[in-house]
């Protein structure tokens, strides 16, 4: 991988992208067509489980390690607030995303693939 990035960095990027995808879509909707197309490409690459950090560098205007550091603080437009009862993980284990579900609520789905997440 370029920039000295690791598979762990890509897994973090994938997990954060999936976790913050709705907010990122809203943010990019107000941006240029180029940004919207780039986000679509990132989503397609992520669905195919190919590396996305270099593309995120382009979208966010950062480089390598800066993107990884930025991801740990959430993507732009992201917020928090979670229930703490039941946890769910990536349906195919491609990333380390964990979602805290609402008690007796619906099973969360992967934002990229639409598949139901697995209970942990």
Buried (B, 14 or more C-beta within 10 A) or exposed (E): EEBEBEEEBBBBBBBBBBBBBEBBBEBBEEEEEEBBEBBEBBBEBBEEBEBBBBBBBBBBEBEBEEBBEBBEEBBEBBEEEEEEEBBBBBBEEBBEBBBBBEEEEEEBBBBBBEEEBBEE
